[in-house]
Amino acid sequence: MIRVITTGRLQALEADRAKLAQALDAADIAQAEQQEAQEDLERVRKVADDLMKEVATLSVAALRERWAYVLFHRTQIHGIYTTLEAAEAAAEQQGAAPSGWVDTPADAPKGGSPETLWRIIGMPVQPEDGDAG
């Protein structure tokens, strides 16, 4: 059997072949973009995992290193300490009840009232411009 292909049919086949080639090129580009997006996603996940691990290693003690604790007796400053525990211990050595510590509202007077025997206020420490750290 012999098949004769006309010029019109040949041109239609060439046009179909060109469309298929374009579709394959577009598919290759899309696949490359998808691969690149997947790699970007994996990098982002790794960075997020690393950050989560770093945050998990931070302890309350490490965060408190950047704070100073001011101990008041009545309304007068009694001392400044690097840890909350040290401020509590100093007050307890002066007669404060070990179990008497309670949180006070943020809008309470900073030095406390004369009725408040002992009070501790934590304050963030900011390094001066020339200080490291």
WOVEN-V148854 format. One record per pair of residues at least 6 apart in sequence whose ideal C-beta (glycine too) atoms are under 6 Angstrom apart, sorted by the first residue. I is the first residue (numbers start at 0). J is the second residue. D is the distance in Angstrom with one decimal. If there is no record, write none. Layout:
# WOVEN-V148854
{{I:J:D} {I:J:D}}
This chain:
# WOVEN-V148854
{{65:124:5.6} {66:121:5.0} {66:123:5.8} {67:79:5.5} {67:122:5.4} {67:124:5.1} {68:80:4.7} {68:83:5.2} {68:86:4.1} {68:119:5.4} {68:121:5.3} {69:79:5.4} {69:120:5.0} {70:77:4.6} {70:78:4.8} {70:86:4.5} {70:89:5.8} {70:90:5.7} {70:119:5.4} {71:110:5.3} {71:111:5.3} {71:118:4.4} {73:113:5.5} {74:110:4.1} {74:111:5.8} {78:89:5.7} {80:86:4.1} {86:119:4.7} {90:117:4.4} {91:97:5.3} {95:117:4.4} {111:118:4.0} {126:132:5.1}}
